Amino acid sequence: MELLRVQTIASKSKDGAIPALYVRTETEQPHITTVHGVKPDVPIIDLSNPDEGKVQDEIVEACKEWGMFQIVNHEIPNNVISKLQSVGKEFFELPQEEKEQYSGPPGSGSIEGYCTFHEEVSGKRGWVDHLFHITWPPSSINYRFWPKNPPSYREANEEYLKYLHGVVDKLFKSMSIGLGLEEHELKEAAGGDDMIHLFKINYYPPCPSPDLVLGVPHHVDFSYITILVPNEVPGLQAFKDGHWYDVKYIPNALIIHVGEQMEILSNGKYKPVLHRTTVNKEETRMSWPVFIEPQPEHEVGPHTKLVNADDPPKFKTKKYKDFLYCKFNNIPQ
Ligand SMILES: O=C(O)CCC(=O)C(=O)O
């Protein structure tokens, strides 16, 4: 059954009540569960610091402590990021019928396309619509899910991707050295240049009762790492030591999440971050994450050089598609 898009619901409920399906219980409502006042910040790491050893240490520390950090001076030009944002925004501003042309066929089993998630286990829904498509490697791309309108959509995405490869390489290199491996070993074990880049656009329309709803509910990413561009409307929150913290908006920074595949590959040394998003009363929040994932047939397990008699494997080795099957069917890994 076709789901009503949140963008449509939002346009009808500007001053009024929102459907009960979106109202969270008090244990989740962001105004009750967010830490206010003086609080620790998700680490901000300047990649242009000439002291490479320091940058590396900061990345490793952030992967162990928070599972999340922001990077600035990452060498992706600001205009490349702005173009990525503006074509994504233009797509979501198209008439509803035009966006629906990109929705995935029901029951296809693919996550790609324009979509709105069904109810969570809690019976609630997030205040967000999405577009998903793969942007790398070329053999995994299905252009049917790439918007043709605006016409510069593909060019803007390809330009961003060109620069993103450098950021992925830099992060994997630092994370590899931080585990005591050679700089190329972590990426190689993760699938090298065949790793999938699953691109997503989140569109969170304004909500009359932002205190009561969540955009994306709390979760950890399945990916190795996720690289996220936000717009200027804050909303991302990270969970640390039992508390929810707002992640500061920093113009032109990229937000990095450690995902579950990285936790497995590092045999638990790097922690995936539990995170969620809140929404805004007046403004549309958007974000552009890229999930760096294994190919479905790729086997992921603790790196062989990181396990020994004193440090036995904490996770099973299995194909990524089998990991996903367990996740989606609530089967223990
Ligand atoms: O919008 C954000 O900042 C986070 C989005 C997110 O966590 C997701 O799409 O999985």
The ligand as an SDF file (V2000), in Angstrom:
LIG
                    3D

 10  9  0  0  0  0  0  0  0  0999 V2000
   19.7110   13.4870    9.2790 O   0  0  0  0  0  0  0  0  0  0  0  0
   20.6780   13.1760    9.9710 C   0  0  0  0  0  0  0  0  0  0  0  0
   21.4440   14.0160   10.4470 O   0  0  0  0  0  0  0  0  0  0  0  0
   20.9290   11.7320   10.3120 C   0  0  0  0  0  0  0  0  0  0  0  0
   20.2670   10.7830    9.3750 C   0  0  0  0  0  0  0  0  0  0  0  0
   20.4260    9.3560    9.7360 C   0  0  0  0  0  0  0  0  0  0  0  0
   20.8180    9.0020   10.8190 O   0  0  0  0  0  0  0  0  0  0  0  0
   20.0500    8.3510    8.7440 C   0  0  0  0  0  0  0  0  0  0  0  0
   19.5750    8.7000    7.6730 O   0  0  0  0  0  0  0  0  0  0  0  0
   20.2610    7.1350    9.0160 O   0  0  0  0  0  0  0  0  0  0  0  0
  1  2  2  0
  2  3  1  0
  2  4  1  0
  4  5  1  0
  5  6  1  0
  6  7  2  0
  6  8  1  0
  8  9  2  0
  8 10  1  0
M  END
$$$$
